[in-house]
Amino acid sequence: EVTVPAGKVLCEKGTVGREFFFIVEGTASVRRNGRKAATLGPGDYFGELSLLDRRPRSATVISDTEMTLLVLEQRRFNGLLDAMPALAHKLLVAMSERLREADARAFN
């Protein structure tokens, strides 16, 4: 568990991802190409894509407020998915929802 101040860059687009973040308290902005794409709050998470596909981060996330985060590095994240298949399933469902939303925005 870590606490970060407002204005902290939590992950940056194009960099190698090494952590998964779960928001306990506070809010953060997801930015793509200089534009705000989403706001995340308690119960939301980010950083999983880079851990799953080992590719660079697809967005920058910046804390809007002071935040409390649970942070898992690659090995612990993988261990958690192995130990809790239901969690892996929930991540897949959430990722498919994000993909459908992105497709809808791109083609409308």
CNS distance restraints for C-alpha pairs under 8 A (distance, minus, plus):
assign (resid   1 and name CA) (resid  68 and name CA) 6.88 0.50 0.50
assign (resid   1 and name CA) (resid  69 and name CA) 5.58 0.50 0.50
assign (resid   1 and name CA) (resid  70 and name CA) 4.46 0.50 0.50
assign (resid   1 and name CA) (resid  71 and name CA) 6.26 0.50 0.50
assign (resid   2 and name CA) (resid  68 and name CA) 5.70 0.50 0.50
assign (resid   2 and name CA) (resid  69 and name CA) 5.33 0.50 0.50
assign (resid   2 and name CA) (resid  70 and name CA) 6.39 0.50 0.50
assign (resid   2 and name CA) (resid  71 and name CA) 7.24 0.50 0.50
assign (resid   3 and name CA) (resid  66 and name CA) 7.09 0.50 0.50
assign (resid   3 and name CA) (resid  67 and name CA) 5.51 0.50 0.50
assign (resid   3 and name CA) (resid  68 and name CA) 4.47 0.50 0.50
assign (resid   3 and name CA) (resid  69 and name CA) 6.31 0.50 0.50
assign (resid   4 and name CA) (resid   8 and name CA) 6.74 0.50 0.50
assign (resid   4 and name CA) (resid  63 and name CA) 7.70 0.50 0.50
assign (resid   4 and name CA) (resid  66 and name CA) 5.62 0.50 0.50
assign (resid   4 and name CA) (resid  67 and name CA) 5.28 0.50 0.50
assign (resid   4 and name CA) (resid  68 and name CA) 6.58 0.50 0.50
assign (resid   4 and name CA) (resid  69 and name CA) 7.90 0.50 0.50
assign (resid   5 and name CA) (resid  63 and name CA) 7.15 0.50 0.50
assign (resid   5 and name CA) (resid  65 and name CA) 6.55 0.50 0.50
assign (resid   5 and name CA) (resid  66 and name CA) 4.29 0.50 0.50
assign (resid   5 and name CA) (resid  67 and name CA) 6.48 0.50 0.50
assign (resid   6 and name CA) (resid  62 and name CA) 7.92 0.50 0.50
assign (resid   6 and name CA) (resid  63 and name CA) 5.08 0.50 0.50
assign (resid   6 and name CA) (resid  64 and name CA) 5.08 0.50 0.50
assign (resid   6 and name CA) (resid  65 and name CA) 4.20 0.50 0.50
assign (resid   6 and name CA) (resid  66 and name CA) 4.67 0.50 0.50
assign (resid   6 and name CA) (resid  67 and name CA) 7.32 0.50 0.50
assign (resid   7 and name CA) (resid  62 and name CA) 5.96 0.50 0.50
assign (resid   7 and name CA) (resid  63 and name CA) 5.15 0.50 0.50
assign (resid   7 and name CA) (resid  64 and name CA) 5.87 0.50 0.50
assign (resid   7 and name CA) (resid  65 and name CA) 7.21 0.50 0.50
assign (resid   8 and name CA) (resid  62 and name CA) 5.50 0.50 0.50
assign (resid   8 and name CA) (resid  63 and name CA) 5.32 0.50 0.50
assign (resid   9 and name CA) (resid  60 and name CA) 7.32 0.50 0.50
assign (resid   9 and name CA) (resid  61 and name CA) 6.05 0.50 0.50
assign (resid   9 and name CA) (resid  62 and name CA) 4.44 0.50 0.50
assign (resid   9 and name CA) (resid  63 and name CA) 6.62 0.50 0.50
assign (resid  10 and name CA) (resid  60 and name CA) 7.49 0.50 0.50
assign (resid  10 and name CA) (resid  61 and name CA) 5.49 0.50 0.50
assign (resid  10 and name CA) (resid  62 and name CA) 5.59 0.50 0.50
assign (resid  10 and name CA) (resid  63 and name CA) 7.01 0.50 0.50
assign (resid  11 and name CA) (resid  15 and name CA) 7.72 0.50 0.50
assign (resid  11 and name CA) (resid  17 and name CA) 7.70 0.50 0.50
assign (resid  11 and name CA) (resid  47 and name CA) 7.77 0.50 0.50
assign (resid  11 and name CA) (resid  57 and name CA) 7.40 0.50 0.50
assign (resid  11 and name CA) (resid  59 and name CA) 7.64 0.50 0.50
assign (resid  11 and name CA) (resid  60 and name CA) 5.41 0.50 0.50
assign (resid  11 and name CA) (resid  61 and name CA) 5.39 0.50 0.50
assign (resid  11 and name CA) (resid  62 and name CA) 7.37 0.50 0.50
assign (resid  12 and name CA) (resid  57 and name CA) 6.47 0.50 0.50
assign (resid  12 and name CA) (resid  59 and name CA) 6.26 0.50 0.50
assign (resid  12 and name CA) (resid  60 and name CA) 4.17 0.50 0.50
assign (resid  12 and name CA) (resid  61 and name CA) 6.56 0.50 0.50
assign (resid  13 and name CA) (resid  32 and name CA) 7.70 0.50 0.50
assign (resid  13 and name CA) (resid  56 and name CA) 6.97 0.50 0.50
assign (resid  13 and name CA) (resid  57 and name CA) 4.70 0.50 0.50
assign (resid  13 and name CA) (resid  58 and name CA) 5.14 0.50 0.50
assign (resid  13 and name CA) (resid  59 and name CA) 4.32 0.50 0.50
assign (resid  13 and name CA) (resid  60 and name CA) 4.74 0.50 0.50
assign (resid  14 and name CA) (resid  56 and name CA) 4.80 0.50 0.50
assign (resid  14 and name CA) (resid  57 and name CA) 5.04 0.50 0.50
assign (resid  14 and name CA) (resid  58 and name CA) 6.45 0.50 0.50
assign (resid  14 and name CA) (resid  59 and name CA) 7.57 0.50 0.50
assign (resid  15 and name CA) (resid  56 and name CA) 5.01 0.50 0.50
assign (resid  15 and name CA) (resid  57 and name CA) 5.52 0.50 0.50
assign (resid  16 and name CA) (resid  50 and name CA) 7.11 0.50 0.50
assign (resid  16 and name CA) (resid  54 and name CA) 7.47 0.50 0.50
assign (resid  16 and name CA) (resid  55 and name CA) 6.54 0.50 0.50
assign (resid  16 and name CA) (resid  56 and name CA) 4.57 0.50 0.50
assign (resid  16 and name CA) (resid  57 and name CA) 6.17 0.50 0.50
assign (resid  17 and name CA) (resid  47 and name CA) 6.86 0.50 0.50
assign (resid  17 and name CA) (resid  50 and name CA) 5.01 0.50 0.50
assign (resid  17 and name CA) (resid  51 and name CA) 6.17 0.50 0.50
assign (resid  17 and name CA) (resid  54 and name CA) 7.15 0.50 0.50
assign (resid  17 and name CA) (resid  55 and name CA) 7.35 0.50 0.50
assign (resid  17 and name CA) (resid  56 and name CA) 6.13 0.50 0.50
assign (resid  17 and name CA) (resid  57 and name CA) 5.89 0.50 0.50
assign (resid  18 and name CA) (resid  50 and name CA) 7.45 0.50 0.50
assign (resid  18 and name CA) (resid  51 and name CA) 6.49 0.50 0.50
assign (resid  18 and name CA) (resid  73 and name CA) 5.79 0.50 0.50
assign (resid  18 and name CA) (resid  74 and name CA) 5.68 0.50 0.50
assign (resid  19 and name CA) (resid  47 and name CA) 6.26 0.50 0.50
assign (resid  19 and name CA) (resid  48 and name CA) 7.71 0.50 0.50
assign (resid  19 and name CA) (resid  51 and name CA) 7.14 0.50 0.50
assign (resid  19 and name CA) (resid  71 and name CA) 6.38 0.50 0.50
assign (resid  19 and name CA) (resid  72 and name CA) 5.46 0.50 0.50
assign (resid  19 and name CA) (resid  73 and name CA) 4.40 0.50 0.50
assign (resid  19 and name CA) (resid  74 and name CA) 5.93 0.50 0.50
assign (resid  20 and name CA) (resid  45 and name CA) 7.49 0.50 0.50
assign (resid  20 and name CA) (resid  46 and name CA) 6.15 0.50 0.50
assign (resid  20 and name CA) (resid  47 and name CA) 4.61 0.50 0.50
assign (resid  20 and name CA) (resid  48 and name CA) 5.50 0.50 0.50
assign (resid  20 and name CA) (resid  51 and name CA) 7.38 0.50 0.50
assign (resid  20 and name CA) (resid  71 and name CA) 5.66 0.50 0.50
assign (resid  20 and name CA) (resid  72 and name CA) 5.12 0.50 0.50
assign (resid  20 and name CA) (resid  73 and name CA) 6.34 0.50 0.50
assign (resid  20 and name CA) (resid  74 and name CA) 7.47 0.50 0.50
assign (resid  20 and name CA) (resid  77 and name CA) 6.99 0.50 0.50
assign (resid  21 and name CA) (resid  45 and name CA) 5.45 0.50 0.50
assign (resid  21 and name CA) (resid  46 and name CA) 5.37 0.50 0.50
assign (resid  21 and name CA) (resid  47 and name CA) 6.06 0.50 0.50
assign (resid  21 and name CA) (resid  48 and name CA) 7.96 0.50 0.50
assign (resid  21 and name CA) (resid  69 and name CA) 6.33 0.50 0.50
assign (resid  21 and name CA) (resid  70 and name CA) 5.80 0.50 0.50
assign (resid  21 and name CA) (resid  71 and name CA) 4.75 0.50 0.50
assign (resid  21 and name CA) (resid  72 and name CA) 6.61 0.50 0.50
assign (resid  22 and name CA) (resid  42 and name CA) 7.98 0.50 0.50
assign (resid  22 and name CA) (resid  43 and name CA) 6.78 0.50 0.50
assign (resid  22 and name CA) (resid  44 and name CA) 6.13 0.50 0.50
assign (resid  22 and name CA) (resid  45 and name CA) 4.33 0.50 0.50
assign (resid  22 and name CA) (resid  46 and name CA) 6.75 0.50 0.50
assign (resid  22 and name CA) (resid  69 and name CA) 5.55 0.50 0.50
assign (resid  22 and name CA) (resid  70 and name CA) 5.05 0.50 0.50
assign (resid  22 and name CA) (resid  71 and name CA) 6.48 0.50 0.50
assign (resid  23 and name CA) (resid  27 and name CA) 7.82 0.50 0.50
assign (resid  23 and name CA) (resid  40 and name CA) 7.97 0.50 0.50
assign (resid  23 and name CA) (resid  41 and name CA) 6.28 0.50 0.50
assign (resid  23 and name CA) (resid  42 and name CA) 4.91 0.50 0.50
assign (resid  23 and name CA) (resid  43 and name CA) 5.59 0.50 0.50
assign (resid  23 and name CA) (resid  44 and name CA) 5.61 0.50 0.50
assign (resid  23 and name CA) (resid  45 and name CA) 5.90 0.50 0.50
assign (resid  23 and name CA) (resid  67 and name CA) 7.38 0.50 0.50
assign (resid  23 and name CA) (resid  68 and name CA) 6.39 0.50 0.50
assign (resid  23 and name CA) (resid  69 and name CA) 4.75 0.50 0.50
assign (resid  23 and name CA) (resid  70 and name CA) 6.54 0.50 0.50
assign (resid  24 and name CA) (resid  41 and name CA) 7.87 0.50 0.50
assign (resid  24 and name CA) (resid  42 and name CA) 4.94 0.50 0.50
assign (resid  24 and name CA) (resid  43 and name CA) 6.25 0.50 0.50
assign (resid  24 and name CA) (resid  67 and name CA) 7.42 0.50 0.50
assign (resid  24 and name CA) (resid  68 and name CA) 5.32 0.50 0.50
assign (resid  24 and name CA) (resid  69 and name CA) 5.39 0.50 0.50
assign (resid  24 and name CA) (resid  70 and name CA) 6.96 0.50 0.50
assign (resid  25 and name CA) (resid  41 and name CA) 6.97 0.50 0.50
assign (resid  25 and name CA) (resid  42 and name CA) 5.16 0.50 0.50
assign (resid  25 and name CA) (resid  66 and name CA) 8.00 0.50 0.50
assign (resid  25 and name CA) (resid  67 and name CA) 5.28 0.50 0.50
assign (resid  25 and name CA) (resid  68 and name CA) 4.95 0.50 0.50
assign (resid  25 and name CA) (resid  69 and name CA) 7.03 0.50 0.50
assign (resid  26 and name CA) (resid  41 and name CA) 5.89 0.50 0.50
assign (resid  26 and name CA) (resid  42 and name CA) 6.39 0.50 0.50
assign (resid  26 and name CA) (resid  63 and name CA) 7.81 0.50 0.50
assign (resid  26 and name CA) (resid  64 and name CA) 7.55 0.50 0.50
assign (resid  26 and name CA) (resid  65 and name CA) 5.60 0.50 0.50
assign (resid  26 and name CA) (resid  66 and name CA) 5.91 0.50 0.50
assign (resid  26 and name CA) (resid  67 and name CA) 4.40 0.50 0.50
assign (resid  26 and name CA) (resid  68 and name CA) 6.63 0.50 0.50
assign (resid  27 and name CA) (resid  39 and name CA) 6.86 0.50 0.50
assign (resid  27 and name CA) (resid  40 and name CA) 5.50 0.50 0.50
assign (resid  27 and name CA) (resid  41 and name CA) 4.49 0.50 0.50
assign (resid  27 and name CA) (resid  42 and name CA) 7.13 0.50 0.50
assign (resid  27 and name CA) (resid  63 and name CA) 6.11 0.50 0.50
assign (resid  27 and name CA) (resid  64 and name CA) 5.46 0.50 0.50
assign (resid  27 and name CA) (resid  65 and name CA) 5.70 0.50 0.50
assign (resid  27 and name CA) (resid  66 and name CA) 7.73 0.50 0.50
assign (resid  27 and name CA) (resid  67 and name CA) 6.70 0.50 0.50
assign (resid  28 and name CA) (resid  39 and name CA) 5.72 0.50 0.50
assign (resid  28 and name CA) (resid  40 and name CA) 5.20 0.50 0.50
assign (resid  28 and name CA) (resid  41 and name CA) 6.62 0.50 0.50
assign (resid  28 and name CA) (resid  61 and name CA) 6.47 0.50 0.50
assign (resid  28 and name CA) (resid  62 and name CA) 5.41 0.50 0.50
assign (resid  28 and name CA) (resid  63 and name CA) 4.10 0.50 0.50
assign (resid  28 and name CA) (resid  64 and name CA) 4.77 0.50 0.50
assign (resid  28 and name CA) (resid  65 and name CA) 7.01 0.50 0.50
assign (resid  29 and name CA) (resid  36 and name CA) 6.53 0.50 0.50
assign (resid  29 and name CA) (resid  37 and name CA) 7.50 0.50 0.50
assign (resid  29 and name CA) (resid  38 and name CA) 5.90 0.50 0.50
assign (resid  29 and name CA) (resid  39 and name CA) 4.63 0.50 0.50
assign (resid  29 and name CA) (resid  40 and name CA) 6.30 0.50 0.50
assign (resid  29 and name CA) (resid  61 and name CA) 5.58 0.50 0.50
assign (resid  29 and name CA) (resid  62 and name CA) 5.37 0.50 0.50
assign (resid  29 and name CA) (resid  63 and name CA) 6.36 0.50 0.50
assign (resid  29 and name CA) (resid  64 and name CA) 6.40 0.50 0.50
assign (resid  30 and name CA) (resid  36 and name CA) 5.85 0.50 0.50
assign (resid  30 and name CA) (resid  37 and name CA) 5.46 0.50 0.50
assign (resid  30 and name CA) (resid  38 and name CA) 5.07 0.50 0.50
assign (resid  30 and name CA) (resid  39 and name CA) 6.11 0.50 0.50
assign (resid  30 and name CA) (resid  40 and name CA) 7.43 0.50 0.50
assign (resid  30 and name CA) (resid  59 and name CA) 6.49 0.50 0.50
assign (resid  30 and name CA) (resid  60 and name CA) 5.80 0.50 0.50
assign (resid  30 and name CA) (resid  61 and name CA) 4.56 0.50 0.50
assign (resid  30 and name CA) (resid  62 and name CA) 6.72 0.50 0.50
assign (resid  31 and name CA) (resid  35 and name CA) 5.31 0.50 0.50
assign (resid  31 and name CA) (resid  36 and name CA) 4.44 0.50 0.50
assign (resid  31 and name CA) (resid  37 and name CA) 5.36 0.50 0.50
assign (resid  31 and name CA) (resid  38 and name CA) 7.23 0.50 0.50
assign (resid  31 and name CA) (resid  59 and name CA) 5.79 0.50 0.50
assign (resid  31 and name CA) (resid  60 and name CA) 5.14 0.50 0.50
assign (resid  31 and name CA) (resid  61 and name CA) 6.17 0.50 0.50
assign (resid  31 and name CA) (resid  62 and name CA) 7.91 0.50 0.50
assign (resid  32 and name CA) (resid  36 and name CA) 6.48 0.50 0.50
assign (resid  32 and name CA) (resid  37 and name CA) 6.27 0.50 0.50
assign (resid  32 and name CA) (resid  58 and name CA) 7.68 0.50 0.50
assign (resid  32 and name CA) (resid  59 and name CA) 5.22 0.50 0.50
assign (resid  32 and name CA) (resid  60 and name CA) 6.52 0.50 0.50
assign (resid  40 and name CA) (resid  44 and name CA) 5.87 0.50 0.50
assign (resid  40 and name CA) (resid  45 and name CA) 7.60 0.50 0.50
assign (resid  47 and name CA) (resid  51 and name CA) 6.90 0.50 0.50
assign (resid  47 and name CA) (resid  57 and name CA) 7.44 0.50 0.50
assign (resid  48 and name CA) (resid  52 and name CA) 6.12 0.50 0.50
assign (resid  49 and name CA) (resid  53 and name CA) 6.11 0.50 0.50
assign (resid  49 and name CA) (resid  54 and name CA) 7.70 0.50 0.50
assign (resid  49 and name CA) (resid  55 and name CA) 7.86 0.50 0.50
assign (resid  49 and name CA) (resid  57 and name CA) 7.52 0.50 0.50
assign (resid  50 and name CA) (resid  54 and name CA) 4.89 0.50 0.50
assign (resid  50 and name CA) (resid  55 and name CA) 5.17 0.50 0.50
assign (resid  50 and name CA) (resid  56 and name CA) 5.97 0.50 0.50
assign (resid  50 and name CA) (resid  57 and name CA) 5.71 0.50 0.50
assign (resid  50 and name CA) (resid  58 and name CA) 7.97 0.50 0.50
assign (resid  51 and name CA) (resid  55 and name CA) 7.74 0.50 0.50
assign (resid  51 and name CA) (resid  74 and name CA) 6.22 0.50 0.50
assign (resid  63 and name CA) (resid  67 and name CA) 6.91 0.50 0.50
assign (resid  72 and name CA) (resid  76 and name CA) 5.83 0.50 0.50
assign (resid  72 and name CA) (resid  77 and name CA) 5.63 0.50 0.50
assign (resid  73 and name CA) (resid  77 and name CA) 6.04 0.50 0.50
assign (resid  74 and name CA) (resid  78 and name CA) 6.15 0.50 0.50
assign (resid  75 and name CA) (resid  79 and name CA) 6.11 0.50 0.50
assign (resid  76 and name CA) (resid  80 and name CA) 6.05 0.50 0.50
assign (resid  77 and name CA) (resid  81 and name CA) 6.37 0.50 0.50
assign (resid  78 and name CA) (resid  82 and name CA) 6.20 0.50 0.50
assign (resid  79 and name CA) (resid  83 and name CA) 6.06 0.50 0.50
assign (resid  80 and name CA) (resid  84 and name CA) 5.88 0.50 0.50
assign (resid  81 and name CA) (resid  85 and name CA) 5.86 0.50 0.50
assign (resid  81 and name CA) (resid  87 and name CA) 6.29 0.50 0.50
assign (resid  81 and name CA) (resid  88 and name CA) 5.35 0.50 0.50
assign (resid  82 and name CA) (resid  88 and name CA) 7.99 0.50 0.50
assign (resid  84 and name CA) (resid  88 and name CA) 6.82 0.50 0.50
assign (resid  85 and name CA) (resid  89 and name CA) 6.26 0.50 0.50
assign (resid  86 and name CA) (resid  90 and name CA) 6.27 0.50 0.50
assign (resid  87 and name CA) (resid  91 and name CA) 6.25 0.50 0.50
assign (resid  88 and name CA) (resid  92 and name CA) 6.34 0.50 0.50
assign (resid  89 and name CA) (resid  93 and name CA) 6.30 0.50 0.50
assign (resid  90 and name CA) (resid  94 and name CA) 6.16 0.50 0.50
assign (resid  91 and name CA) (resid  95 and name CA) 6.03 0.50 0.50
assign (resid  92 and name CA) (resid  96 and name CA) 6.13 0.50 0.50
assign (resid  93 and name CA) (resid  97 and name CA) 6.31 0.50 0.50
assign (resid  94 and name CA) (resid  98 and name CA) 6.28 0.50 0.50
assign (resid  95 and name CA) (resid  99 and name CA) 6.17 0.50 0.50
assign (resid  96 and name CA) (resid 100 and name CA) 6.20 0.50 0.50
assign (resid  97 and name CA) (resid 101 and name CA) 6.22 0.50 0.50
assign (resid  98 and name CA) (resid 102 and name CA) 6.12 0.50 0.50
assign (resid  99 and name CA) (resid 103 and name CA) 6.10 0.50 0.50
assign (resid 100 and name CA) (resid 104 and name CA) 6.12 0.50 0.50
assign (resid 101 and name CA) (resid 105 and name CA) 6.26 0.50 0.50
assign (resid 102 and name CA) (resid 106 and name CA) 6.10 0.50 0.50
assign (resid 103 and name CA) (resid 107 and name CA) 6.10 0.50 0.50
assign (resid 104 and name CA) (resid 108 and name CA) 5.94 0.50 0.50
